[in-house]
Amino acid sequence: MEEYKIKYNEWLKDPIIDEESKKELLSIKENEEEIEDRFYKDLEFGTAGLRGIIGARN
């Protein structure tokens, strides 16, 4: 199984992830490209802080 799929499934099972985020993730369960786009790598942090869309993205 691809690493991004593993991360996606971990988010769905994680009790810390809120229900609204899980609903959003479930809404893309049939969209392989969207899942890969959201979970293919970790967000990078630098001295200026986080840059990226906040939400159900990894």
PyMOL Python script that loads the backbone (N, CA, C, O; Angstrom):
from pymol import cmd

cmd.read_pdbstr("""\
ATOM      1  N   MET A   1       0.849  -1.176   0.000  1.00  0.00           N
ATOM      2  CA  MET A   1       0.000   0.000   0.000  1.00  0.00           C
ATOM      3  C   MET A   1       0.898   1.243   0.000  1.00  0.00           C
ATOM      4  O   MET A   1       1.923   1.293   0.680  1.00  0.00           O
ATOM      5  N   GLU A   2       0.490   2.219  -0.765  1.00  0.00           N
ATOM      6  CA  GLU A   2       1.233   3.469  -0.855  1.00  0.00           C
ATOM      7  C   GLU A   2       1.238   4.181   0.499  1.00  0.00           C
ATOM      8  O   GLU A   2       0.271   4.097   1.256  1.00  0.00           O
ATOM      9  N   GLU A   3       2.331   4.878   0.793  1.00  0.00           N
ATOM     10  CA  GLU A   3       2.478   5.588   2.063  1.00  0.00           C
ATOM     11  C   GLU A   3       1.353   6.599   2.295  1.00  0.00           C
ATOM     12  O   GLU A   3       0.852   6.717   3.414  1.00  0.00           O
ATOM     13  N   TYR A   4       0.952   7.327   1.250  1.00  0.00           N
ATOM     14  CA  TYR A   4      -0.104   8.327   1.417  1.00  0.00           C
ATOM     15  C   TYR A   4      -1.435   7.687   1.801  1.00  0.00           C
ATOM     16  O   TYR A   4      -2.216   8.281   2.543  1.00  0.00           O
ATOM     17  N   LYS A   5      -1.699   6.475   1.298  1.00  0.00           N
ATOM     18  CA  LYS A   5      -2.938   5.778   1.666  1.00  0.00           C
ATOM     19  C   LYS A   5      -2.911   5.363   3.139  1.00  0.00           C
ATOM     20  O   LYS A   5      -3.929   5.409   3.830  1.00  0.00           O
ATOM     21  N   ILE A   6      -1.745   4.964   3.596  1.00  0.00           N
ATOM     22  CA  ILE A   6      -1.586   4.588   5.003  1.00  0.00           C
ATOM     23  C   ILE A   6      -1.859   5.799   5.892  1.00  0.00           C
ATOM     24  O   ILE A   6      -2.580   5.696   6.884  1.00  0.00           O
ATOM     25  N   LYS A   7      -1.278   6.950   5.533  1.00  0.00           N
ATOM     26  CA  LYS A   7      -1.506   8.169   6.309  1.00  0.00           C
ATOM     27  C   LYS A   7      -2.983   8.561   6.291  1.00  0.00           C
ATOM     28  O   LYS A   7      -3.537   8.935   7.325  1.00  0.00           O
ATOM     29  N   TYR A   8      -3.616   8.479   5.134  1.00  0.00           N
ATOM     30  CA  TYR A   8      -5.041   8.804   5.004  1.00  0.00           C
ATOM     31  C   TYR A   8      -5.869   7.943   5.964  1.00  0.00           C
ATOM     32  O   TYR A   8      -6.715   8.457   6.695  1.00  0.00           O
ATOM     33  N   ASN A   9      -5.620   6.647   5.955  1.00  0.00           N
ATOM     34  CA  ASN A   9      -6.375   5.739   6.829  1.00  0.00           C
ATOM     35  C   ASN A   9      -6.076   5.981   8.302  1.00  0.00           C
ATOM     36  O   ASN A   9      -6.956   5.826   9.149  1.00  0.00           O
ATOM     37  N   GLU A  10      -4.837   6.361   8.612  1.00  0.00           N
ATOM     38  CA  GLU A  10      -4.498   6.681   9.997  1.00  0.00           C
ATOM     39  C   GLU A  10      -5.298   7.892  10.478  1.00  0.00           C
ATOM     40  O   GLU A  10      -5.776   7.913  11.612  1.00  0.00           O
ATOM     41  N   TRP A  11      -5.443   8.902   9.613  1.00  0.00           N
ATOM     42  CA  TRP A  11      -6.228  10.091   9.979  1.00  0.00           C
ATOM     43  C   TRP A  11      -7.681   9.700  10.225  1.00  0.00           C
ATOM     44  O   TRP A  11      -8.299  10.199  11.166  1.00  0.00           O
ATOM     45  N   LEU A  12      -8.235   8.825   9.402  1.00  0.00           N
ATOM     46  CA  LEU A  12      -9.625   8.412   9.576  1.00  0.00           C
ATOM     47  C   LEU A  12      -9.857   7.681  10.896  1.00  0.00           C
ATOM     48  O   LEU A  12     -10.934   7.783  11.484  1.00  0.00           O
ATOM     49  N   LYS A  13      -8.857   6.950  11.358  1.00  0.00           N
ATOM     50  CA  LYS A  13      -8.980   6.153  12.578  1.00  0.00           C
ATOM     51  C   LYS A  13      -8.555   6.908  13.838  1.00  0.00           C
ATOM     52  O   LYS A  13      -8.861   6.471  14.948  1.00  0.00           O
ATOM     53  N   ASP A  14      -7.861   8.024  13.685  1.00  0.00           N
ATOM     54  CA  ASP A  14      -7.309   8.750  14.824  1.00  0.00           C
ATOM     55  C   ASP A  14      -8.416   9.423  15.639  1.00  0.00           C
ATOM     56  O   ASP A  14      -9.174  10.225  15.094  1.00  0.00           O
ATOM     57  N   PRO A  15      -8.522   9.111  16.939  1.00  0.00           N
ATOM     58  CA  PRO A  15      -9.565   9.712  17.762  1.00  0.00           C
ATOM     59  C   PRO A  15      -9.371  11.218  17.999  1.00  0.00           C
ATOM     60  O   PRO A  15     -10.309  11.900  18.412  1.00  0.00           O
ATOM     61  N   ILE A  16      -8.191  11.728  17.747  1.00  0.00           N
ATOM     62  CA  ILE A  16      -7.922  13.156  17.936  1.00  0.00           C
ATOM     63  C   ILE A  16      -8.499  13.996  16.796  1.00  0.00           C
ATOM     64  O   ILE A  16      -8.828  15.165  16.995  1.00  0.00           O
ATOM     65  N   ILE A  17      -8.624  13.405  15.601  1.00  0.00           N
ATOM     66  CA  ILE A  17      -9.145  14.129  14.441  1.00  0.00           C
ATOM     67  C   ILE A  17     -10.645  14.345  14.638  1.00  0.00           C
ATOM     68  O   ILE A  17     -11.392  13.404  14.907  1.00  0.00           O
ATOM     69  N   ASP A  18     -11.071  15.601  14.498  1.00  0.00           N
ATOM     70  CA  ASP A  18     -12.479  15.931  14.729  1.00  0.00           C
ATOM     71  C   ASP A  18     -13.381  15.338  13.639  1.00  0.00           C
ATOM     72  O   ASP A  18     -12.929  15.015  12.541  1.00  0.00           O
ATOM     73  N   GLU A  19     -14.655  15.208  13.974  1.00  0.00           N
ATOM     74  CA  GLU A  19     -15.625  14.577  13.076  1.00  0.00           C
ATOM     75  C   GLU A  19     -15.805  15.354  11.768  1.00  0.00           C
ATOM     76  O   GLU A  19     -15.996  14.746  10.715  1.00  0.00           O
ATOM     77  N   GLU A  20     -15.748  16.660  11.820  1.00  0.00           N
ATOM     78  CA  GLU A  20     -15.887  17.460  10.597  1.00  0.00           C
ATOM     79  C   GLU A  20     -14.756  17.158   9.612  1.00  0.00           C
ATOM     80  O   GLU A  20     -14.986  17.028   8.410  1.00  0.00           O
ATOM     81  N   SER A  21     -13.545  17.048  10.130  1.00  0.00           N
ATOM     82  CA  SER A  21     -12.401  16.710   9.266  1.00  0.00           C
ATOM     83  C   SER A  21     -12.540  15.303   8.704  1.00  0.00           C
ATOM     84  O   SER A  21     -12.224  15.062   7.539  1.00  0.00           O
ATOM     85  N   LYS A  22     -13.013  14.374   9.531  1.00  0.00           N
ATOM     86  CA  LYS A  22     -13.209  13.002   9.058  1.00  0.00           C
ATOM     87  C   LYS A  22     -14.275  12.942   7.960  1.00  0.00           C
ATOM     88  O   LYS A  22     -14.138  12.189   6.996  1.00  0.00           O
ATOM     89  N   LYS A  23     -15.343  13.744   8.112  1.00  0.00           N
ATOM     90  CA  LYS A  23     -16.369  13.792   7.066  1.00  0.00           C
ATOM     91  C   LYS A  23     -15.773  14.303   5.757  1.00  0.00           C
ATOM     92  O   LYS A  23     -16.076  13.786   4.682  1.00  0.00           O
ATOM     93  N   GLU A  24     -14.920  15.327   5.861  1.00  0.00           N
ATOM     94  CA  GLU A  24     -14.262  15.851   4.666  1.00  0.00           C
ATOM     95  C   GLU A  24     -13.394  14.776   4.016  1.00  0.00           C
ATOM     96  O   GLU A  24     -13.410  14.610   2.797  1.00  0.00           O
ATOM     97  N   LEU A  25     -12.644  14.054   4.830  1.00  0.00           N
ATOM     98  CA  LEU A  25     -11.792  12.992   4.295  1.00  0.00           C
ATOM     99  C   LEU A  25     -12.614  11.873   3.661  1.00  0.00           C
ATOM    100  O   LEU A  25     -12.237  11.334   2.621  1.00  0.00           O
ATOM    101  N   LEU A  26     -13.724  11.529   4.282  1.00  0.00           N
ATOM    102  CA  LEU A  26     -14.592  10.494   3.707  1.00  0.00           C
ATOM    103  C   LEU A  26     -15.199  10.943   2.382  1.00  0.00           C
ATOM    104  O   LEU A  26     -15.493  10.117   1.519  1.00  0.00           O
ATOM    105  N   SER A  27     -15.386  12.238   2.223  1.00  0.00           N
ATOM    106  CA  SER A  27     -15.964  12.747   0.978  1.00  0.00           C
ATOM    107  C   SER A  27     -15.017  12.579  -0.211  1.00  0.00           C
ATOM    108  O   SER A  27     -15.451  12.677  -1.359  1.00  0.00           O
ATOM    109  N   ILE A  28     -13.739  12.328   0.045  1.00  0.00           N
ATOM    110  CA  ILE A  28     -12.773  12.136  -1.045  1.00  0.00           C
ATOM    111  C   ILE A  28     -12.307  10.683  -1.152  1.00  0.00           C
ATOM    112  O   ILE A  28     -11.353  10.397  -1.876  1.00  0.00           O
ATOM    113  N   LYS A  29     -12.961   9.765  -0.447  1.00  0.00           N
ATOM    114  CA  LYS A  29     -12.473   8.383  -0.389  1.00  0.00           C
ATOM    115  C   LYS A  29     -12.378   7.699  -1.754  1.00  0.00           C
ATOM    116  O   LYS A  29     -11.607   6.751  -1.908  1.00  0.00           O
ATOM    117  N   GLU A  30     -13.133   8.152  -2.732  1.00  0.00           N
ATOM    118  CA  GLU A  30     -13.084   7.573  -4.075  1.00  0.00           C
ATOM    119  C   GLU A  30     -12.187   8.376  -5.025  1.00  0.00           C
ATOM    120  O   GLU A  30     -12.064   8.036  -6.202  1.00  0.00           O
ATOM    121  N   ASN A  31     -11.569   9.431  -4.515  1.00  0.00           N
ATOM    122  CA  ASN A  31     -10.748  10.308  -5.347  1.00  0.00           C
ATOM    123  C   ASN A  31      -9.270  10.111  -5.008  1.00  0.00           C
ATOM    124  O   ASN A  31      -8.710  10.812  -4.165  1.00  0.00           O
ATOM    125  N   GLU A  32      -8.662   9.152  -5.676  1.00  0.00           N
ATOM    126  CA  GLU A  32      -7.275   8.769  -5.408  1.00  0.00           C
ATOM    127  C   GLU A  32      -6.310   9.948  -5.568  1.00  0.00           C
ATOM    128  O   GLU A  32      -5.383  10.102  -4.773  1.00  0.00           O
ATOM    129  N   GLU A  33      -6.523  10.767  -6.577  1.00  0.00           N
ATOM    130  CA  GLU A  33      -5.635  11.911  -6.811  1.00  0.00           C
ATOM    131  C   GLU A  33      -5.703  12.919  -5.666  1.00  0.00           C
ATOM    132  O   GLU A  33      -4.677  13.463  -5.255  1.00  0.00           O
ATOM    133  N   GLU A  34      -6.888  13.166  -5.157  1.00  0.00           N
ATOM    134  CA  GLU A  34      -7.054  14.121  -4.054  1.00  0.00           C
ATOM    135  C   GLU A  34      -6.415  13.586  -2.771  1.00  0.00           C
ATOM    136  O   GLU A  34      -5.773  14.337  -2.037  1.00  0.00           O
ATOM    137  N   ILE A  35      -6.590  12.304  -2.504  1.00  0.00           N
ATOM    138  CA  ILE A  35      -5.973  11.696  -1.326  1.00  0.00           C
ATOM    139  C   ILE A  35      -4.452  11.800  -1.432  1.00  0.00           C
ATOM    140  O   ILE A  35      -3.782  12.179  -0.471  1.00  0.00           O
ATOM    141  N   GLU A  36      -3.923  11.468  -2.581  1.00  0.00           N
ATOM    142  CA  GLU A  36      -2.477  11.551  -2.766  1.00  0.00           C
ATOM    143  C   GLU A  36      -1.991  12.991  -2.606  1.00  0.00           C
ATOM    144  O   GLU A  36      -0.962  13.229  -1.973  1.00  0.00           O
ATOM    145  N   ASP A  37      -2.721  13.950  -3.172  1.00  0.00           N
ATOM    146  CA  ASP A  37      -2.325  15.349  -3.072  1.00  0.00           C
ATOM    147  C   ASP A  37      -2.269  15.822  -1.624  1.00  0.00           C
ATOM    148  O   ASP A  37      -1.404  16.623  -1.270  1.00  0.00           O
ATOM    149  N   ARG A  38      -3.166  15.343  -0.796  1.00  0.00           N
ATOM    150  CA  ARG A  38      -3.219  15.784   0.597  1.00  0.00           C
ATOM    151  C   ARG A  38      -2.242  15.058   1.510  1.00  0.00           C
ATOM    152  O   ARG A  38      -1.855  15.598   2.546  1.00  0.00           O
ATOM    153  N   PHE A  39      -1.836  13.843   1.146  1.00  0.00           N
ATOM    154  CA  PHE A  39      -1.061  13.014   2.076  1.00  0.00           C
ATOM    155  C   PHE A  39       0.278  12.513   1.535  1.00  0.00           C
ATOM    156  O   PHE A  39       0.900  11.659   2.166  1.00  0.00           O
ATOM    157  N   TYR A  40       0.740  13.014   0.388  1.00  0.00           N
ATOM    158  CA  TYR A  40       1.959  12.453  -0.185  1.00  0.00           C
ATOM    159  C   TYR A  40       3.235  12.897   0.523  1.00  0.00           C
ATOM    160  O   TYR A  40       4.278  12.262   0.366  1.00  0.00           O
ATOM    161  N   LYS A  41       3.166  13.990   1.307  1.00  0.00           N
ATOM    162  CA  LYS A  41       4.348  14.402   2.063  1.00  0.00           C
ATOM    163  C   LYS A  41       3.910  15.194   3.282  1.00  0.00           C
ATOM    164  O   LYS A  41       2.781  15.678   3.362  1.00  0.00           O
ATOM    165  N   ASP A  42       4.837  15.317   4.235  1.00  0.00           N
ATOM    166  CA  ASP A  42       4.583  16.115   5.425  1.00  0.00           C
ATOM    167  C   ASP A  42       4.796  17.581   5.096  1.00  0.00           C
ATOM    168  O   ASP A  42       5.622  17.923   4.251  1.00  0.00           O
ATOM    169  N   LEU A  43       4.046  18.445   5.767  1.00  0.00           N
ATOM    170  CA  LEU A  43       4.261  19.876   5.607  1.00  0.00           C
ATOM    171  C   LEU A  43       5.618  20.236   6.188  1.00  0.00           C
ATOM    172  O   LEU A  43       6.055  19.660   7.184  1.00  0.00           O
ATOM    173  N   GLU A  44       6.269  21.184   5.561  1.00  0.00           N
ATOM    174  CA  GLU A  44       7.581  21.609   6.032  1.00  0.00           C
ATOM    175  C   GLU A  44       7.454  22.876   6.861  1.00  0.00           C
ATOM    176  O   GLU A  44       6.664  23.766   6.548  1.00  0.00           O
ATOM    177  N   PHE A  45       8.242  22.939   7.915  1.00  0.00           N
ATOM    178  CA  PHE A  45       8.271  24.102   8.780  1.00  0.00           C
ATOM    179  C   PHE A  45       9.612  24.808   8.583  1.00  0.00           C
ATOM    180  O   PHE A  45      10.644  24.165   8.396  1.00  0.00           O
ATOM    181  N   GLY A  46       9.581  26.112   8.626  1.00  0.00           N
ATOM    182  CA  GLY A  46      10.801  26.898   8.519  1.00  0.00           C
ATOM    183  C   GLY A  46      10.791  27.977   9.576  1.00  0.00           C
ATOM    184  O   GLY A  46       9.958  27.956  10.481  1.00  0.00           O
ATOM    185  N   THR A  47      11.694  28.903   9.471  1.00  0.00           N
ATOM    186  CA  THR A  47      11.782  29.965  10.474  1.00  0.00           C
ATOM    187  C   THR A  47      10.595  30.915  10.408  1.00  0.00           C
ATOM    188  O   THR A  47      10.330  31.633  11.372  1.00  0.00           O
ATOM    189  N   ALA A  48       9.870  30.934   9.283  1.00  0.00           N
ATOM    190  CA  ALA A  48       8.709  31.814   9.144  1.00  0.00           C
ATOM    191  C   ALA A  48       7.416  31.126   9.575  1.00  0.00           C
ATOM    192  O   ALA A  48       6.357  31.753   9.556  1.00  0.00           O
ATOM    193  N   GLY A  49       7.479  29.867   9.958  1.00  0.00           N
ATOM    194  CA  GLY A  49       6.286  29.153  10.407  1.00  0.00           C
ATOM    195  C   GLY A  49       5.694  28.272   9.332  1.00  0.00           C
ATOM    196  O   GLY A  49       6.341  27.957   8.333  1.00  0.00           O
ATOM    197  N   LEU A  50       4.464  27.883   9.551  1.00  0.00           N
ATOM    198  CA  LEU A  50       3.748  26.974   8.660  1.00  0.00           C
ATOM    199  C   LEU A  50       3.206  27.717   7.458  1.00  0.00           C
ATOM    200  O   LEU A  50       2.631  28.798   7.583  1.00  0.00           O
ATOM    201  N   ARG A  51       3.397  27.125   6.295  1.00  0.00           N
ATOM    202  CA  ARG A  51       2.821  27.682   5.072  1.00  0.00           C
ATOM    203  C   ARG A  51       2.065  26.580   4.373  1.00  0.00           C
ATOM    204  O   ARG A  51       2.651  25.575   3.973  1.00  0.00           O
ATOM    205  N   GLY A  52       0.800  26.755   4.225  1.00  0.00           N
ATOM    206  CA  GLY A  52      -0.030  25.753   3.557  1.00  0.00           C
ATOM    207  C   GLY A  52      -1.463  25.902   4.001  1.00  0.00           C
ATOM    208  O   GLY A  52      -1.768  26.672   4.912  1.00  0.00           O
ATOM    209  N   ILE A  53      -2.325  25.176   3.368  1.00  0.00           N
ATOM    210  CA  ILE A  53      -3.743  25.206   3.694  1.00  0.00           C
ATOM    211  C   ILE A  53      -3.945  24.444   4.996  1.00  0.00           C
ATOM    212  O   ILE A  53      -3.435  23.337   5.163  1.00  0.00           O
ATOM    213  N   ILE A  54      -4.683  25.037   5.902  1.00  0.00           N
ATOM    214  CA  ILE A  54      -4.985  24.378   7.167  1.00  0.00           C
ATOM    215  C   ILE A  54      -6.302  23.636   7.010  1.00  0.00           C
ATOM    216  O   ILE A  54      -7.261  24.156   6.439  1.00  0.00           O
ATOM    217  N   GLY A  55      -6.333  22.433   7.516  1.00  0.00           N
ATOM    218  CA  GLY A  55      -7.528  21.607   7.426  1.00  0.00           C
ATOM    219  C   GLY A  55      -7.104  20.154   7.371  1.00  0.00           C
ATOM    220  O   GLY A  55      -6.083  19.784   7.950  1.00  0.00           O
ATOM    221  N   ALA A  56      -7.843  19.358   6.708  1.00  0.00           N
ATOM    222  CA  ALA A  56      -7.564  17.922   6.633  1.00  0.00           C
ATOM    223  C   ALA A  56      -6.479  17.672   5.601  1.00  0.00           C
ATOM    224  O   ALA A  56      -6.686  16.961   4.618  1.00  0.00           O
ATOM    225  N   ARG A  57      -5.369  18.243   5.830  1.00  0.00           N
ATOM    226  CA  ARG A  57      -4.206  18.047   4.972  1.00  0.00           C
ATOM    227  C   ARG A  57      -3.037  17.678   5.848  1.00  0.00           C
ATOM    228  O   ARG A  57      -2.933  18.148   6.981  1.00  0.00           O
ATOM    229  N   ASN A  58      -2.178  16.863   5.349  1.00  0.00           N
ATOM    230  CA  ASN A  58      -1.026  16.414   6.104  1.00  0.00           C
ATOM    231  C   ASN A  58       0.225  17.103   5.639  1.00  0.00           C
ATOM    232  O   ASN A  58       1.306  16.845   6.170  1.00  0.00           O
TER     233      ASN A  58
END
""", "prot")
cmd.dss("prot")
cmd.show_as("cartoon", "prot")
cmd.util.cbc("prot")
cmd.orient("prot")
